[in-house]
Amino acid sequence: MRMTNEHIHPTMELFRDRRMIVVTGGGTGGHIFPTIAVIGELKRRGYEEILWIGSKNGSEREWAKKVGVRYHGILAGKLRRYFSLRNFVDLFKVFWGTAQSFFLFCRKKPQIIFSKGGFVSVPPVLASRTFSVPVVTHESDTVPGLATRIISRCATAVCVSFQSTADFFPGRDVFFTGNPIREVVLQGSAERGVSWLGFEGNLPIVFAVGGSTGASAINETVWKMLEEGDLSFNLVHQCGRGNLNEGLSGRKRYRQFEFLDEQMGDVLQAASVVVSRAGAGALYEIGLLKKASILIPLPLSASRGEQIENARYYEEHGACVVIPQESLTPELLKLEIEELLSGSDRRERVGQAARQLVRENASEAIAGIIDDIIAR
C-alpha cells in the first residue's frame, strides 16, 4: 500500500499551474454523501476550483449546489454483467459521456480526479487517460462493484473503507482510508436529538432508516408493527421522499420523516438501536457512533449483493444483528429490537465491535492522498 509515481505521466506538467479538481460520482446517498465530505475537506485545504461531474438528471446536481461547487452533467450508462438489450443503449451513453468528458477536460484541464464510484464515474475516468490526469478512486463496500473494478485499472490510488477490500485490487496502490462521513453526522448531539424529537417519557429511541430514498420493505414492516399495538420504545422513521404514511401521523411514540439532513447526526446519537439497510455509508455512521444495529440488506433480486456481503462482514465480527429481507416480519423485527433494548451490555458490545471495523478521519486521509499526488 505504498504510493509510487509510476502512473503519473510527464504530460501532467501541462496542468501544474492550475488547482482544478474534478470529483465524480452520484446516484445514491452512498456515493453523494462521501463526495460531499471530501469536497468539504478539500475546501478547508484551500482548493477553490472544484467541479462535480455527475449524470444529467442526477440528484447529485442539487447537492453540488448546496455545497457551492460547479456541476456538469453527462450521459452515463449502466454496465451489466448479464445480457440485456439495454446494454447496447447504455454502451452508447458511456461512449458519449466519455466524449463529453474529453471536451470538458480540454477546456478545464484538471490536475486530478477524485472518483467516488457509480457508473457516472466511468466516462470521466476513461477520458482522463487521454490527458494522463491522475485518478484517486474510493470503494465504500466490502466487495467492489463493476464500475470501481474498471476505474481501478486507471487509478493512481485506490482508497477502501474496509481493510479486507484491498485484496480485490492486486498490484494497485491501495489505502485503507475509511469511508468519508458528513460533519453533520459526526457532530450530532443526543441531547439535541431527544429535545428535537419531543417524545414524552424516557423510553429508549429506535431509529429505522432505509437510506436517502427509503426502503419499501422496511417501511411496510415498520407500519405493520405499529398497527399491532403500542410499542415499548419510541420509534423514529426515515421513510424516504414521498413515502409518508398520513394515517400514522400524530402517533404518540412514533415520528416519521421523509428525509433527515441537518438533524441526522442528532437523531443517530439519540438512538439506542438503529434499524437500517446495509449500505457502506450507513454501516460507517453506525460504527463511528458505536451504535447497536439491526441490518436488513437489499436482496439479490434488487442488487448485486454488496449489502449482503457488508452485513455478513459485520455479523461475522459480532457488530450487528442481520435479518434477511425474505425473513423480515413485524413480529421478528419487534423481537430483535426488544432483545437489544433489554440488555445494555449486549448493545455496548455490538456497538464497540462495529467501531473496531471502521476508521475515522477518512476525508482527511483521502484529501491527503490528493495533496500528495498533486505535489508530485
C-alpha positions as CSV (number, residue, x, y, z in Angstrom):
1,M,0.0,0.0,0.0
2,R,2.8,2.4,-0.9
3,M,2.4,5.5,-3.1
4,T,4.5,5.5,-6.3
5,N,4.9,7.7,-9.3
6,E,4.5,5.0,-11.9
7,H,1.1,6.1,-13.0
8,I,1.8,9.8,-13.4
9,H,2.7,10.8,-16.9
10,P,5.1,13.7,-17.8
11,T,2.3,15.5,-19.7
12,M,0.8,16.3,-16.3
13,E,3.3,19.2,-16.4
14,L,0.7,20.9,-18.6
15,F,-1.6,21.3,-15.6
16,R,0.9,22.3,-12.9
17,D,-0.2,25.9,-12.9
18,R,-3.8,25.1,-12.1
19,R,-5.6,23.7,-9.0
20,M,-8.7,22.4,-10.7
21,I,-10.0,19.3,-9.0
22,V,-12.8,17.2,-10.6
23,V,-14.9,15.0,-8.4
24,T,-17.3,12.5,-10.0
25,G,-19.9,10.1,-8.6
26,G,-23.5,10.1,-7.7
27,G,-26.9,8.3,-8.0
28,T,-27.4,7.3,-4.4
29,G,-26.6,8.8,-1.0
30,G,-23.8,6.1,-0.7
31,H,-21.9,8.0,-3.5
32,I,-23.1,11.5,-2.9
33,F,-22.6,12.0,0.9
34,P,-18.9,10.8,0.9
35,T,-18.3,13.1,-2.1
36,I,-19.7,16.0,-0.1
37,A,-17.4,15.1,2.9
38,V,-14.3,15.0,0.7
39,I,-15.3,18.3,-1.0
40,G,-15.6,19.9,2.4
41,E,-12.1,18.8,3.4
42,L,-10.6,19.9,0.0
43,K,-12.1,23.4,0.5
44,R,-10.6,23.6,4.0
45,R,-7.2,22.9,2.4
46,G,-7.7,25.8,0.0
47,Y,-8.9,24.2,-3.2
48,E,-11.4,26.6,-4.6
49,E,-11.7,25.3,-8.2
50,I,-13.8,22.1,-7.8
51,L,-16.0,20.7,-10.5
52,W,-18.5,17.9,-9.8
53,I,-19.3,15.7,-12.8
54,G,-22.5,13.7,-12.4
55,S,-25.4,12.5,-14.5
56,K,-27.6,14.9,-16.3
57,N,-30.7,14.4,-14.2
58,G,-29.0,13.0,-11.0
59,S,-29.9,14.2,-7.5
60,E,-26.2,15.0,-7.0
61,R,-26.8,18.2,-9.0
62,E,-28.8,19.7,-6.1
63,W,-26.2,18.6,-3.6
64,A,-23.4,20.2,-5.6
65,K,-25.4,23.4,-5.5
66,K,-25.8,23.1,-1.7
67,V,-22.1,22.7,-1.1
68,G,-21.2,25.5,-3.5
69,V,-19.3,23.8,-6.3
70,R,-19.9,23.9,-10.1
71,Y,-21.7,21.0,-11.7
72,H,-21.5,19.4,-15.1
73,G,-24.0,16.7,-16.2
74,I,-23.1,14.0,-18.7
75,L,-24.7,10.9,-20.2
76,A,-24.0,7.8,-18.2
77,G,-25.0,4.2,-18.8
78,K,-25.1,1.2,-16.5
79,L,-22.8,-1.7,-17.4
80,R,-24.3,-5.1,-16.7
81,R,-22.6,-8.5,-16.3
82,Y,-25.6,-10.2,-17.9
83,F,-27.2,-10.0,-21.4
84,S,-29.7,-7.2,-21.8
85,L,-30.8,-5.2,-24.8
86,R,-30.4,-2.1,-22.7
87,N,-26.6,-2.8,-22.7
88,F,-26.4,-1.6,-26.3
89,V,-28.1,1.7,-25.4
90,D,-26.0,2.2,-22.3
91,L,-22.8,1.4,-24.1
92,F,-23.6,4.3,-26.4
93,K,-24.2,6.5,-23.3
94,V,-20.9,5.5,-21.9
95,F,-19.2,6.4,-25.2
96,W,-20.9,9.7,-25.4
97,G,-20.3,10.5,-21.8
98,T,-16.6,9.9,-22.3
99,A,-16.6,12.2,-25.3
100,Q,-18.4,14.9,-23.3
101,S,-15.8,14.5,-20.5
102,F,-13.0,14.7,-23.1
103,F,-14.1,18.0,-24.4
104,L,-14.7,19.3,-20.9
105,F,-11.2,18.4,-19.9
106,C,-9.8,20.2,-23.0
107,R,-11.2,23.4,-21.5
108,K,-10.9,22.8,-17.8
109,K,-7.5,21.0,-17.6
110,P,-8.0,19.4,-14.2
111,Q,-5.0,18.4,-12.1
112,I,-6.6,15.4,-10.6
113,I,-9.9,13.4,-10.5
114,F,-11.5,12.0,-7.4
115,S,-13.9,9.3,-8.3
116,K,-16.4,8.1,-5.7
117,G,-17.8,5.4,-7.9
118,G,-21.0,4.6,-9.6
119,F,-21.4,4.3,-13.3
120,V,-21.4,8.0,-13.9
121,S,-17.7,8.0,-12.8
122,V,-16.6,5.7,-15.6
123,P,-16.7,8.1,-18.6
124,P,-14.7,10.9,-16.9
125,V,-12.1,8.4,-15.7
126,L,-11.8,6.9,-19.2
127,A,-11.4,10.4,-20.7
128,S,-8.7,11.2,-18.1
129,R,-6.4,8.7,-19.7
130,T,-6.0,10.8,-22.8
131,F,-4.6,13.7,-20.7
132,S,-2.8,11.5,-18.2
133,V,-4.7,13.1,-15.4
134,P,-4.2,11.0,-12.2
135,V,-7.2,9.4,-10.6
136,V,-7.9,8.7,-7.0
137,T,-10.9,6.4,-6.6
138,H,-12.8,5.2,-3.5
139,E,-14.7,2.0,-2.9
140,S,-17.2,2.0,0.0
141,D,-18.4,-1.6,0.1
142,T,-16.6,-4.7,1.3
143,V,-16.8,-6.1,-2.2
144,P,-16.2,-3.7,-5.1
145,G,-18.7,-3.2,-7.9
146,L,-18.0,-3.4,-11.6
147,A,-17.6,0.4,-12.0
148,T,-14.9,0.5,-9.4
149,R,-13.1,-2.5,-10.9
150,I,-13.0,-0.7,-14.2
151,I,-11.9,2.6,-12.7
152,S,-9.2,1.0,-10.6
153,R,-7.3,0.0,-13.8
154,C,-6.8,3.7,-14.5
155,A,-6.3,4.8,-10.9
156,T,-3.2,6.2,-9.3
157,A,-4.5,5.3,-5.9
158,V,-7.4,3.1,-4.7
159,C,-9.0,4.0,-1.3
160,V,-11.1,1.5,0.6
161,S,-13.4,1.6,3.5
162,F,-12.6,-1.8,4.9
163,Q,-9.2,-3.5,5.1
164,S,-10.4,-6.7,3.5
165,T,-11.4,-4.9,0.3
166,A,-7.7,-4.3,-0.5
167,D,-7.5,-8.0,-1.6
168,F,-9.6,-7.2,-4.7
169,F,-7.0,-4.8,-6.1
170,P,-3.8,-6.8,-6.5
171,G,-0.9,-4.8,-7.9
172,R,-2.5,-1.4,-7.2
173,D,-1.6,1.2,-4.6
174,V,-4.4,0.7,-2.1
175,F,-5.0,2.8,1.0
176,F,-7.3,1.9,3.9
177,T,-8.8,5.4,4.4
178,G,-12.2,4.5,5.7
179,N,-15.5,5.9,4.4
180,P,-16.0,9.7,4.4
181,I,-18.9,10.8,6.6
182,R,-20.6,14.2,6.6
183,E,-19.7,16.5,9.5
184,V,-23.4,16.9,10.3
185,V,-23.5,13.3,11.3
186,L,-20.2,13.3,13.3
187,Q,-21.1,16.4,15.2
188,G,-24.5,15.2,16.3
189,S,-25.8,15.6,19.9
190,A,-28.0,13.1,21.7
191,E,-29.4,15.8,23.9
192,R,-30.3,17.9,20.9
193,G,-31.9,14.9,19.2
194,V,-34.0,14.0,22.2
195,S,-35.2,17.6,22.5
196,W,-36.0,18.0,18.8
197,L,-37.9,14.8,18.6
198,G,-40.0,15.8,21.6
199,F,-41.1,12.3,22.8
200,E,-42.9,12.1,26.2
201,G,-41.3,10.0,28.9
202,N,-37.9,8.3,29.0
203,L,-38.4,5.3,26.7
204,P,-35.4,4.3,24.5
205,I,-35.3,5.6,21.0
206,V,-35.1,3.3,17.9
207,F,-34.2,4.8,14.6
208,A,-35.4,3.0,11.4
209,V,-33.9,4.3,8.2
210,G,-33.9,2.9,4.7
211,G,-31.4,5.2,3.1
212,S,-31.8,8.5,1.3
213,T,-34.7,7.3,-0.8
214,G,-36.3,5.0,1.7
215,A,-36.9,1.2,1.6
216,S,-40.3,-0.2,1.0
217,A,-39.7,-3.5,2.8
218,I,-38.6,-1.7,5.9
219,N,-41.4,0.9,5.7
220,E,-44.1,-1.7,5.3
221,T,-42.7,-3.8,8.2
222,V,-42.5,-0.8,10.5
223,W,-46.0,0.3,9.7
224,K,-47.4,-3.2,10.3
225,M,-45.5,-3.3,13.6
226,L,-47.2,-0.1,14.6
227,E,-50.6,-1.4,13.7
228,E,-50.3,-4.3,16.1
229,G,-50.4,-2.1,19.2
230,D,-48.4,0.3,21.3
231,L,-44.6,-0.1,21.3
232,S,-42.4,-0.4,24.4
233,F,-40.0,2.1,22.8
234,N,-40.1,5.4,20.8
235,L,-39.7,4.9,17.1
236,V,-38.2,7.4,14.6
237,H,-38.6,6.5,11.0
238,Q,-37.0,8.0,7.9
239,C,-39.2,6.6,5.2
240,G,-37.9,8.3,2.0
241,R,-39.3,11.2,-0.1
242,G,-43.0,10.8,-0.9
243,N,-43.4,7.9,1.4
244,L,-45.1,9.4,4.5
245,N,-47.9,7.4,5.9
246,E,-50.5,10.1,6.7
247,G,-52.6,7.6,8.6
248,L,-49.9,7.3,11.3
249,S,-49.3,11.0,11.8
250,G,-49.7,12.0,15.4
251,R,-49.0,8.6,16.9
252,K,-47.7,9.0,20.5
253,R,-44.5,7.0,20.2
254,Y,-43.8,7.5,16.5
255,R,-42.1,10.2,14.4
256,Q,-41.8,9.8,10.6
257,F,-39.8,12.0,8.2
258,E,-39.2,11.8,4.5
259,F,-35.5,12.6,4.9
260,L,-33.3,13.9,7.7
261,D,-30.4,16.2,6.7
262,E,-29.2,18.6,9.4
263,Q,-30.9,16.5,12.2
264,M,-29.4,13.2,11.1
265,G,-26.5,13.3,13.5
266,D,-28.6,14.3,16.4
267,V,-31.2,11.5,15.8
268,L,-28.5,8.9,15.4
269,Q,-26.8,9.9,18.6
270,A,-30.1,9.8,20.4
271,A,-30.9,6.3,19.2
272,S,-30.2,3.2,21.3
273,V,-30.8,0.9,18.3
274,V,-30.6,1.6,14.6
275,V,-32.6,-0.5,12.0
276,S,-31.1,0.0,8.6
277,R,-30.2,-1.3,5.2
278,A,-26.5,-2.4,4.9
279,G,-25.1,0.3,2.6
280,A,-21.5,1.2,3.5
281,G,-22.4,4.7,4.4
282,A,-24.9,3.6,7.0
283,L,-22.5,1.0,8.4
284,Y,-19.8,3.6,8.8
285,E,-22.2,6.0,10.6
286,I,-23.3,3.1,12.9
287,G,-19.7,2.1,13.5
288,L,-18.3,5.6,14.2
289,L,-21.1,6.3,16.6
290,K,-20.8,2.9,18.3
291,K,-24.5,2.0,17.7
292,A,-26.1,-1.4,18.0
293,S,-27.9,-2.2,14.8
294,I,-30.3,-4.5,13.0
295,L,-29.3,-4.7,9.4
296,I,-31.7,-5.7,6.6
297,P,-29.6,-5.9,3.4
298,L,-31.0,-5.4,0.0
299,P,-31.7,-8.9,-1.5
300,L,-30.0,-10.2,-4.7
301,S,-33.3,-9.5,-6.6
302,A,-32.7,-5.8,-6.2
303,S,-28.9,-5.5,-6.1
304,R,-25.6,-7.1,-6.9
305,G,-25.3,-8.4,-3.4
306,E,-23.0,-5.8,-1.9
307,Q,-25.2,-5.2,1.1
308,I,-25.5,-8.9,1.8
309,E,-21.6,-9.0,1.9
310,N,-21.4,-5.8,4.0
311,A,-23.9,-7.2,6.6
312,R,-22.2,-10.6,6.6
313,Y,-18.9,-8.9,7.4
314,Y,-20.4,-7.0,10.3
315,E,-22.2,-10.1,11.6
316,E,-19.0,-12.2,11.5
317,H,-17.4,-9.7,13.8
318,G,-20.4,-9.5,16.2
319,A,-21.1,-6.0,15.1
320,C,-24.8,-6.2,14.2
321,V,-27.9,-8.4,14.0
322,V,-28.9,-9.4,10.5
323,I,-32.4,-10.1,9.3
324,P,-32.6,-11.2,5.6
325,Q,-35.4,-9.4,3.8
326,E,-37.1,-12.7,2.9
327,S,-37.3,-13.4,6.7
328,L,-38.5,-10.0,7.7
329,T,-41.8,-9.8,9.6
330,P,-43.2,-7.2,12.1
331,E,-43.0,-9.8,14.8
332,L,-39.4,-10.7,14.2
333,L,-38.3,-7.1,13.9
334,K,-40.0,-6.2,17.1
335,L,-38.5,-9.2,18.9
336,E,-34.9,-8.3,17.8
337,I,-35.4,-4.7,18.8
338,E,-36.7,-5.6,22.2
339,E,-33.9,-8.1,22.8
340,L,-31.2,-5.5,22.1
341,L,-33.0,-2.9,24.2
342,S,-33.3,-5.4,27.1
343,G,-29.5,-5.8,27.6
344,S,-27.3,-2.7,27.7
345,D,-24.2,-4.8,27.9
346,R,-25.0,-6.6,24.7
347,R,-25.8,-3.2,23.0
348,E,-22.5,-1.9,24.1
349,R,-20.6,-5.0,22.9
350,V,-22.3,-4.8,19.5
351,G,-21.6,-1.1,19.2
352,Q,-17.9,-1.5,20.2
353,A,-17.5,-4.3,17.7
354,A,-18.8,-2.1,14.9
355,R,-16.4,0.7,16.0
356,Q,-13.5,-1.7,15.6
357,L,-14.3,-2.2,11.9
358,V,-14.2,1.4,10.8
359,R,-11.6,4.1,10.6
360,E,-12.2,7.8,11.4
361,N,-11.0,10.9,9.5
362,A,-11.5,9.3,6.1
363,S,-12.0,12.7,4.4
364,E,-8.7,13.9,5.7
365,A,-6.9,10.8,4.6
366,I,-8.3,11.0,1.0
367,A,-7.5,14.7,0.8
368,G,-4.0,14.0,2.0
369,I,-3.5,11.5,-0.8
370,I,-4.8,14.0,-3.3
371,D,-2.4,16.6,-1.9
372,D,0.5,14.2,-2.2
373,I,-0.2,13.3,-5.8
374,I,-0.7,17.0,-6.8
375,A,2.6,17.8,-5.1
376,R,4.4,15.2,-7.2
